[in-house]
Structures are given as C-alpha cells and as structure tokens.
Amino acid sequence: MNTQPTKRILTYGTFDVLHFGHMRLLTRARKLGDKLLVGLSSDSFNAMKGKQADWSYERRREALLATRLVDFVFPETHWEQKPGDIARLNIDTFVMGDDWQGKFDDLSAHCDVVYLSRTPGISSTLLRNAMRAAVV
C-alpha cells in the first residue's frame, strides 16, 4: 500500500491558443509531482489585465483538461489570490515560466517556487499574429 502523500503542483496562466510551449511547460510541471492544478485566468481577469483571449474561459479549460496532464482547473480572478489558493489546495510546489523569474519569490513562504525555462521561438502572441496575418 502506498502511504506517500500526494505532491500537488500549481501553475497559473491564460493558456490561449494552446501550443507546444504550453504543453512542454505542463509536462515538465507535472513531472514535479502527482497532481497538476491550474489557475486559469478568467475572461474578466484578462480584461482587467488589458488582454483578451481568443478562446473563452470554458474553451480554454476544456483544452487544458483534454491534455490529460492537468487534474484540476479553477478560475484565477485576481493577482492576490495565489497565497489563499496555495493554502486551500494544499500545494507543495508553485511553478511558472522563467519570464516571471523573481516575481513570485514571496510565495516561497507557503511552498516551493520553481521557474521553468520557456520554449524558445513560440508564444501565443506569435501564433495569434501569424494567424491574423494569414487571414488578411
């Protein structure tokens, strides 16, 4: 019988135009533990950040769950919710891309904080711009 506690990993993002870079980050995050949870930026939170996702929150949520890398998705509605989520969800490790390096170091008071390198040459913005250019 396995008596090891489940190691829970948490990341956040918009995950619009789900691409190889996202899949690579999710795969690497998942390897750090047993359960991967994602705080997915809500449409209203994206609007507060001055962003608009091409896919709705529900569609992005479905895409993340379909990867089978993600165990649970919940809405990210404001910047300050992370410490409460970490406590409520019993998170062991908080993971973000290294483009956020240092921005979440304060969360190390609650759990381990890991920054993973981004996949060079790909981003939602690059893909979105390429798709829009191809349509014109």
N, CA and C atoms as an extended XYZ file, in Angstrom:
408
Properties=species:S:1:pos:R:3:atomname:S:1:resname:S:1:resid:I:1 pbc="F F F"
N         0.833       -1.180        0.000 N   MET     1
C         0.000        0.000        0.000 CA  MET     1
C         0.879        1.245        0.000 C   MET     1
N         0.555        2.212       -0.884 N   ASN     2
C         1.316        3.452       -0.992 CA  ASN     2
C         0.845        4.437        0.078 C   ASN     2
N         1.740        4.774        0.995 N   THR     3
C         1.393        5.730        2.044 CA  THR     3
C         2.024        7.091        1.807 C   THR     3
N         2.672        7.252        0.660 N   GLN     4
C         3.278        8.535        0.314 CA  GLN     4
C         2.188        9.582        0.088 C   GLN     4
N         2.348       10.771        0.637 N   PRO     5
C         1.356       11.817        0.355 CA  PRO     5
C         1.453       12.275       -1.102 C   PRO     5
N         0.358       12.717       -1.631 N   THR     6
C         0.324       13.231       -2.996 CA  THR     6
C         1.024       14.576       -3.036 C   THR     6
N         1.916       14.748       -3.998 N   LYS     7
C         2.602       16.031       -4.182 CA  LYS     7
C         1.824       16.832       -5.214 C   LYS     7
N         1.376       18.023       -4.799 N   ARG     8
C         0.492       18.845       -5.621 CA  ARG     8
C         1.246       20.058       -6.182 C   ARG     8
N         1.132       20.220       -7.492 N   ILE     9
C         1.821       21.278       -8.232 CA  ILE     9
C         0.780       22.264       -8.740 C   ILE     9
N         1.115       23.551       -8.692 N   LEU    10
C         0.185       24.598       -9.131 CA  LEU    10
C         0.869       25.554      -10.090 C   LEU    10
N         0.182       25.885      -11.173 N   THR    11
C         0.625       26.936      -12.077 CA  THR    11
C        -0.583       27.776      -12.465 C   THR    11
N        -0.319       28.923      -13.048 N   TYR    12
C        -1.364       29.849      -13.487 CA  TYR    12
C        -1.075       30.307      -14.904 C   TYR    12
N        -2.112       30.725      -15.607 N   GLY    13
C        -1.912       31.296      -16.927 CA  GLY    13
C        -3.215       31.488      -17.667 C   GLY    13
N        -3.101       32.096      -18.830 N   THR    14
C        -4.249       32.307      -19.705 CA  THR    14
C        -4.433       31.104      -20.633 C   THR    14
N        -3.337       30.531      -21.095 N   PHE    15
C        -3.346       29.341      -21.963 CA  PHE    15
C        -4.277       29.519      -23.157 C   PHE    15
N        -4.159       30.682      -23.787 N   ASP    16
C        -4.908       30.946      -25.008 CA  ASP    16
C        -4.085       30.405      -26.174 C   ASP    16
N        -4.735       29.894      -27.172 N   VAL    17
C        -4.056       29.285      -28.316 CA  VAL    17
C        -3.033       28.273      -27.776 C   VAL    17
N        -3.540       27.227      -27.142 N   LEU    18
C        -2.705       26.193      -26.529 CA  LEU    18
C        -1.715       25.655      -27.554 C   LEU    18
N        -0.426       25.698      -27.234 N   HIS    19
C         0.608       25.335      -28.190 CA  HIS    19
C         1.691       24.460      -27.544 C   HIS    19
N         2.676       24.084      -28.354 N   PHE    20
C         3.738       23.194      -27.905 CA  PHE    20
C         4.465       23.733      -26.679 C   PHE    20
N         4.696       25.019      -26.615 N   GLY    21
C         5.370       25.598      -25.455 CA  GLY    21
C         4.563       25.387      -24.179 C   GLY    21
N         3.248       25.566      -24.274 N   HIS    22
C         2.379       25.292      -23.120 CA  HIS    22
C         2.462       23.816      -22.729 C   HIS    22
N         2.382       22.943      -23.729 N   MET    23
C         2.411       21.507      -23.456 CA  MET    23
C         3.726       21.114      -22.789 C   MET    23
N         4.803       21.694      -23.240 N   ARG    24
C         6.110       21.400      -22.649 CA  ARG    24
C         6.162       21.873      -21.197 C   ARG    24
N         5.652       23.067      -20.925 N   LEU    25
C         5.631       23.581      -19.554 CA  LEU    25
C         4.754       22.701      -18.665 C   LEU    25
N         3.572       22.341      -19.142 N   LEU    26
C         2.669       21.494      -18.360 CA  LEU    26
C         3.277       20.115      -18.104 C   LEU    26
N         3.931       19.552      -19.100 N   THR    27
C         4.567       18.239      -18.948 CA  THR    27
C         5.669       18.301      -17.892 C   THR    27
N         6.502       19.320      -17.964 N   ARG    28
C         7.594       19.457      -17.000 CA  ARG    28
C         7.063       19.745      -15.602 C   ARG    28
N         6.020       20.554      -15.502 N   ALA    29
C         5.413       20.835      -14.198 CA  ALA    29
C         4.826       19.560      -13.612 C   ALA    29
N         4.141       18.797      -14.434 N   ARG    30
C         3.503       17.560      -13.980 CA  ARG    30
C         4.528       16.569      -13.426 C   ARG    30
N         5.714       16.538      -14.018 N   LYS    31
C         6.760       15.621      -13.570 CA  LYS    31
C         7.290       15.970      -12.175 C   LYS    31
N         6.985       17.158      -11.697 N   LEU    32
C         7.438       17.569      -10.365 CA  LEU    32
C         6.563       17.000       -9.250 C   LEU    32
N         5.412       16.416       -9.604 N   GLY    33
C         4.510       15.904       -8.581 CA  GLY    33
C         3.515       14.907       -9.127 C   GLY    33
N         2.464       14.690       -8.335 N   ASP    34
C         1.440       13.700       -8.683 CA  ASP    34
C         0.175       14.316       -9.259 C   ASP    34
N        -0.119       15.532       -8.870 N   LYS    35
C        -1.324       16.232       -9.320 CA  LYS    35
C        -0.923       17.616       -9.808 C   LYS    35
N        -1.465       18.004      -10.971 N   LEU    36
C        -1.205       19.333      -11.518 CA  LEU    36
C        -2.501       20.121      -11.540 C   LEU    36
N        -2.481       21.252      -10.856 N   LEU    37
C        -3.639       22.134      -10.776 CA  LEU    37
C        -3.301       23.431      -11.506 C   LEU    37
N        -4.283       23.989      -12.207 N   VAL    38
C        -4.066       25.204      -12.984 CA  VAL    38
C        -5.085       26.261      -12.598 C   VAL    38
N        -4.571       27.422      -12.201 N   GLY    39
C        -5.402       28.609      -12.030 CA  GLY    39
C        -5.470       29.293      -13.383 C   GLY    39
N        -6.609       29.182      -14.037 N   LEU    40
C        -6.783       29.686      -15.399 CA  LEU    40
C        -7.403       31.079      -15.352 C   LEU    40
N        -6.715       32.046      -15.940 N   SER    41
C        -7.206       33.424      -15.933 CA  SER    41
C        -8.607       33.499      -16.511 C   SER    41
N        -9.526       34.042      -15.720 N   SER    42
C       -10.903       34.203      -16.189 CA  SER    42
C       -10.952       35.291      -17.258 C   SER    42
N       -12.027       35.307      -18.017 N   ASP    43
C       -12.190       36.340      -19.040 CA  ASP    43
C       -12.193       37.724      -18.413 C   ASP    43
N       -12.850       37.888      -17.252 N   SER    44
C       -12.896       39.198      -16.597 CA  SER    44
C       -11.525       39.597      -16.061 C   SER    44
N       -10.746       38.637      -15.559 N   PHE    45
C        -9.395       38.952      -15.082 CA  PHE    45
C        -8.502       39.350      -16.258 C   PHE    45
N        -8.618       38.634      -17.377 N   ASN    46
C        -7.860       39.022      -18.567 CA  ASN    46
C        -8.204       40.446      -18.986 C   ASN    46
N        -9.476       40.806      -18.931 N   ALA    47
C        -9.890       42.173      -19.291 CA  ALA    47
C        -9.247       43.189      -18.347 C   ALA    47
N        -9.184       42.861      -17.050 N   MET    48
C        -8.530       43.759      -16.082 CA  MET    48
C        -7.047       43.921      -16.402 C   MET    48
N        -6.425       42.881      -16.978 N   LYS    49
C        -5.010       42.929      -17.347 CA  LYS    49
C        -4.796       43.571      -18.720 C   LYS    49
N        -5.893       43.929      -19.392 N   GLY    50
C        -5.785       44.511      -20.724 CA  GLY    50
C        -5.568       43.475      -21.809 C   GLY    50
N        -5.934       42.223      -21.537 N   LYS    51
C        -5.783       41.134      -22.502 CA  LYS    51
C        -7.158       40.627      -22.889 C   LYS    51
N        -7.243       40.085      -24.092 N   GLN    52
C        -8.458       39.396      -24.483 CA  GLN    52
C        -8.057       38.091      -25.152 C   GLN    52
N        -8.458       36.993      -24.547 N   ALA    53
C        -8.152       35.680      -25.098 CA  ALA    53
C        -9.033       35.422      -26.316 C   ALA    53
N        -8.484       34.700      -27.277 N   ASP    54
C        -9.274       34.316      -28.451 CA  ASP    54
C       -10.296       33.246      -28.081 C   ASP    54
N        -9.969       32.421      -27.087 N   TRP    55
C       -10.868       31.378      -26.617 CA  TRP    55
C       -11.475       31.800      -25.295 C   TRP    55
N       -12.727       31.430      -25.063 N   SER    56
C       -13.394       31.728      -23.799 CA  SER    56
C       -12.751       30.916      -22.671 C   SER    56
N       -13.020       31.324      -21.445 N   TYR    57
C       -12.531       30.592      -20.278 CA  TYR    57
C       -12.921       29.119      -20.389 C   TYR    57
N       -14.177       28.838      -20.693 N   GLU    58
C       -14.652       27.455      -20.723 CA  GLU    58
C       -13.931       26.638      -21.792 C   GLU    58
N       -13.698       27.225      -22.950 N   ARG    59
C       -12.997       26.511      -24.019 CA  ARG    59
C       -11.537       26.248      -23.640 C   ARG    59
N       -10.882       27.247      -23.012 N   ARG    60
C        -9.500       27.065      -22.565 CA  ARG    60
C        -9.418       26.003      -21.472 C   ARG    60
N       -10.405       25.982      -20.588 N   ARG    61
C       -10.475       24.972      -19.519 CA  ARG    61
C       -10.596       23.572      -20.127 C   ARG    61
N       -11.493       23.423      -21.092 N   GLU    62
C       -11.676       22.123      -21.765 CA  GLU    62
C       -10.382       21.670      -22.434 C   GLU    62
N        -9.688       22.596      -23.080 N   ALA    63
C        -8.437       22.251      -23.769 CA  ALA    63
C        -7.383       21.778      -22.766 C   ALA    63
N        -7.261       22.464      -21.639 N   LEU    64
C        -6.291       22.052      -20.622 CA  LEU    64
C        -6.605       20.663      -20.078 C   LEU    64
N        -7.855       20.418      -19.761 N   LEU    65
C        -8.240       19.110      -19.229 CA  LEU    65
C        -8.054       18.003      -20.275 C   LEU    65
N        -8.245       18.331      -21.535 N   ALA    66
C        -8.092       17.343      -22.606 CA  ALA    66
C        -6.644       16.888      -22.769 C   ALA    66
N        -5.694       17.673      -22.294 N   THR    67
C        -4.285       17.266      -22.391 CA  THR    67
C        -3.986       16.053      -21.522 C   THR    67
N        -4.824       15.810      -20.521 N   ARG    68
C        -4.644       14.738      -19.539 CA  ARG    68
C        -3.408       14.942      -18.667 C   ARG    68
N        -2.788       16.110      -18.767 N   LEU    69
C        -1.687       16.473      -17.877 CA  LEU    69
C        -2.216       17.195      -16.647 C   LEU    69
N        -3.367       17.834      -16.810 N   VAL    70
C        -3.948       18.700      -15.786 CA  VAL    70
C        -5.077       17.958      -15.078 C   VAL    70
N        -5.028       17.979      -13.748 N   ASP    71
C        -6.034       17.279      -12.947 CA  ASP    71
C        -7.200       18.161      -12.529 C   ASP    71
N        -6.955       19.452      -12.390 N   PHE    72
C        -7.992       20.350      -11.880 CA  PHE    72
C        -7.729       21.751      -12.391 C   PHE    72
N        -8.774       22.420      -12.865 N   VAL    73
C        -8.683       23.802      -13.348 CA  VAL    73
C        -9.699       24.630      -12.571 C   VAL    73
N        -9.266       25.799      -12.118 N   PHE    74
C       -10.159       26.709      -11.407 CA  PHE    74
C        -9.862       28.124      -11.877 C   PHE    74
N       -10.808       29.052      -11.713 N   PRO    75
C       -10.597       30.408      -12.219 CA  PRO    75
C        -9.619       31.234      -11.390 C   PRO    75
N        -8.735       31.920      -12.090 N   GLU    76
C        -7.905       32.960      -11.491 CA  GLU    76
C        -8.637       34.270      -11.754 C   GLU    76
N        -9.024       34.960      -10.686 N   THR    77
C        -9.843       36.160      -10.834 CA  THR    77
C        -9.136       37.445      -10.391 C   THR    77
N        -8.000       37.311       -9.682 N   HIS    78
C        -7.233       38.487       -9.259 CA  HIS    78
C        -5.818       38.066       -8.865 C   HIS    78
N        -4.889       39.020       -8.925 N   TRP    79
C        -3.479       38.742       -8.660 CA  TRP    79
C        -3.240       38.203       -7.253 C   TRP    79
N        -3.985       38.700       -6.284 N   GLU    80
C        -3.701       38.425       -4.872 CA  GLU    80
C        -4.197       37.067       -4.384 C   GLU    80
N        -4.836       36.274       -5.205 N   GLN    81
C        -5.447       35.036       -4.737 CA  GLN    81
C        -4.464       33.886       -4.529 C   GLN    81
N        -3.251       34.000       -5.035 N   LYS    82
C        -2.323       32.876       -5.022 CA  LYS    82
C        -2.026       32.315       -3.632 C   LYS    82
N        -1.680       33.119       -2.621 N   PRO    83
C        -1.416       32.522       -1.295 CA  PRO    83
C        -2.626       31.762       -0.741 C   PRO    83
N        -3.820       32.285       -0.915 N   GLY    84
C        -5.027       31.601       -0.457 CA  GLY    84
C        -5.254       30.302       -1.198 C   GLY    84
N        -5.000       30.293       -2.514 N   ASP    85
C        -5.143       29.063       -3.304 CA  ASP    85
C        -4.139       28.007       -2.842 C   ASP    85
N        -2.914       28.431       -2.588 N   ILE    86
C        -1.869       27.501       -2.148 CA  ILE    86
C        -2.290       26.819       -0.851 C   ILE    86
N        -2.815       27.594        0.091 N   ALA    87
C        -3.255       27.024        1.373 CA  ALA    87
C        -4.487       26.131        1.184 C   ALA    87
N        -5.472       26.625        0.457 N   ARG    88
C        -6.737       25.906        0.279 CA  ARG    88
C        -6.555       24.584       -0.463 C   ARG    88
N        -5.641       24.565       -1.415 N   LEU    89
C        -5.440       23.388       -2.262 CA  LEU    89
C        -4.269       22.508       -1.809 C   LEU    89
N        -3.649       22.868       -0.689 N   ASN    90
C        -2.518       22.088       -0.137 CA  ASN    90
C        -1.398       21.908       -1.161 C   ASN    90
N        -0.941       23.000       -1.727 N   ILE    91
C         0.059       22.975       -2.791 CA  ILE    91
C         1.456       22.790       -2.211 C   ILE    91
N         2.235       21.937       -2.860 N   ASP    92
C         3.631       21.713       -2.469 CA  ASP    92
C         4.591       22.580       -3.277 C   ASP    92
N         4.289       22.743       -4.581 N   THR    93
C         5.191       23.474       -5.469 CA  THR    93
C         4.405       24.375       -6.405 C   THR    93
N         4.808       25.628       -6.478 N   PHE    94
C         4.250       26.629       -7.389 CA  PHE    94
C         5.209       26.740       -8.565 C   PHE    94
N         4.694       26.642       -9.782 N   VAL    95
C         5.516       26.640      -10.992 CA  VAL    95
C         5.048       27.730      -11.945 C   VAL    95
N         6.023       28.467      -12.506 N   MET    96
C         5.738       29.445      -13.560 CA  MET    96
C         6.888       29.420      -14.557 C   MET    96
N         6.646       29.988      -15.742 N   GLY    97
C         7.699       30.136      -16.737 CA  GLY    97
C         8.730       31.145      -16.257 C   GLY    97
N         9.943       31.017      -16.759 N   ASP    98
C        11.018       31.883      -16.276 CA  ASP    98
C        10.895       33.335      -16.745 C   ASP    98
N         9.896       33.621      -17.585 N   ASP    99
C         9.624       35.025      -17.906 CA  ASP    99
C         9.054       35.750      -16.675 C   ASP    99
N         8.654       34.990      -15.653 N   TRP   100
C         8.156       35.538      -14.385 CA  TRP   100
C         9.217       35.437      -13.282 C   TRP   100
N        10.447       35.109      -13.645 N   GLN   101
C        11.528       34.899      -12.668 CA  GLN   101
C        11.554       36.000      -11.602 C   GLN   101
N        11.493       35.580      -10.340 N   GLY   102
C        11.575       36.506       -9.214 CA  GLY   102
C        10.275       37.149       -8.800 C   GLY   102
N         9.280       37.125       -9.667 N   LYS   103
C         8.017       37.828       -9.383 CA  LYS   103
C         7.174       37.147       -8.299 C   LYS   103
N         7.399       35.859       -8.075 N   PHE   104
C         6.592       35.117       -7.101 CA  PHE   104
C         7.436       34.513       -5.983 C   PHE   104
N         8.626       35.043       -5.778 N   ASP   105
C         9.502       34.514       -4.737 CA  ASP   105
C         8.866       34.610       -3.350 C   ASP   105
N         7.977       35.582       -3.146 N   ASP   106
C         7.319       35.721       -1.845 CA  ASP   106
C         6.462       34.498       -1.502 C   ASP   106
N         6.059       33.743       -2.512 N   LEU   107
C         5.243       32.551       -2.258 CA  LEU   107
C         6.060       31.408       -1.643 C   LEU   107
N         7.389       31.559       -1.615 N   SER   108
C         8.228       30.518       -1.015 CA  SER   108
C         7.988       30.400        0.492 C   SER   108
N         7.291       31.358        1.081 N   ALA   109
C         6.883       31.247        2.489 CA  ALA   109
C         5.780       30.199        2.644 C   ALA   109
N         5.124       29.823        1.534 N   HIS   110
C         3.990       28.893        1.564 CA  HIS   110
C         4.289       27.533        0.931 C   HIS   110
N         5.217       27.514       -0.046 N   CYS   111
C         5.533       26.282       -0.780 CA  CYS   111
C         6.826       26.501       -1.556 C   CYS   111
N         7.309       25.456       -2.217 N   ASP   112
C         8.461       25.605       -3.103 CA  ASP   112
C         8.033       26.417       -4.324 C   ASP   112
N         8.935       27.236       -4.848 N   VAL   113
C         8.670       28.031       -6.048 CA  VAL   113
C         9.707       27.643       -7.103 C   VAL   113
N         9.213       27.269       -8.284 N   VAL   114
C        10.083       26.824       -9.376 CA  VAL   114
C         9.736       27.624      -10.628 C   VAL   114
N        10.772       28.119      -11.320 N   TYR   115
C        10.593       28.801      -12.596 CA  TYR   115
C        11.190       27.904      -13.684 C   TYR   115
N        10.377       27.523      -14.652 N   LEU   116
C        10.824       26.659      -15.741 CA  LEU   116
C        11.128       27.497      -16.981 C   LEU   116
N        12.181       27.102      -17.711 N   SER   117
C        12.538       27.839      -18.916 CA  SER   117
C        11.428       27.727      -19.964 C   SER   117
N        11.258       28.820      -20.688 N   ARG   118
C        10.256       28.844      -21.762 CA  ARG   118
C        10.807       28.133      -22.991 C   ARG   118
N         9.907       27.729      -23.862 N   THR   119
C        10.305       27.124      -25.132 CA  THR   119
C        10.625       28.257      -26.105 C   THR   119
N        11.864       28.320      -26.590 N   PRO   120
C        12.243       29.425      -27.488 CA  PRO   120
C        11.441       29.407      -28.791 C   PRO   120
N        11.133       30.593      -29.282 N   GLY   121
C        10.543       30.737      -30.604 CA  GLY   121
C         9.053       30.496      -30.705 C   GLY   121
N         8.361       30.342      -29.568 N   ILE   122
C         6.920       30.135      -29.639 CA  ILE   122
C         6.231       30.859      -28.488 C   ILE   122
N         5.116       31.478      -28.810 N   SER   123
C         4.271       32.103      -27.795 CA  SER   123
C         2.878       32.274      -28.393 C   SER   123
N         1.902       32.456      -27.535 N   SER   124
C         0.534       32.695      -28.023 CA  SER   124
C         0.485       33.946      -28.882 C   SER   124
N         1.231       34.979      -28.488 N   THR   125
C         1.238       36.231      -29.245 CA  THR   125
C         1.791       36.008      -30.650 C   THR   125
N         2.899       35.280      -30.766 N   LEU   126
C         3.468       34.995      -32.093 CA  LEU   126
C         2.479       34.220      -32.958 C   LEU   126
N         1.854       33.193      -32.378 N   LEU   127
C         0.894       32.393      -33.142 CA  LEU   127
C        -0.324       33.214      -33.542 C   LEU   127
N        -0.832       34.012      -32.615 N   ARG   128
C        -2.010       34.844      -32.894 CA  ARG   128
C        -1.692       35.833      -34.031 C   ARG   128
N        -0.523       36.466      -33.970 N   ASN   129
C        -0.152       37.422      -35.012 CA  ASN   129
C         0.025       36.731      -36.373 C   ASN   129
N         0.610       35.527      -36.364 N   ALA   130
C         0.781       34.790      -37.613 CA  ALA   130
C        -0.559       34.386      -38.208 C   ALA   130
N        -1.501       33.970      -37.357 N   MET   131
C        -2.824       33.583      -37.852 CA  MET   131
C        -3.558       34.796      -38.421 C   MET   131
N        -3.458       35.925      -37.755 N   ARG   132
C        -4.134       37.129      -38.254 CA  ARG   132
C        -3.519       37.602      -39.568 C   ARG   132
N        -2.208       37.499      -39.696 N   ALA   133
C        -1.535       37.898      -40.944 CA  ALA   133
C        -1.952       36.977      -42.091 C   ALA   133
N        -2.148       35.689      -41.796 N   ALA   134
C        -2.512       34.729      -42.829 CA  ALA   134
C        -3.939       34.949      -43.316 C   ALA   134
N        -4.791       35.495      -42.473 N   VAL   135
C        -6.198       35.722      -42.829 CA  VAL   135
C        -6.343       36.952      -43.710 C   VAL   135
N        -5.475       37.921      -43.538 N   VAL   136
C        -5.582       39.195      -44.279 CA  VAL   136
C        -5.261       39.053      -45.703 C   VAL   136
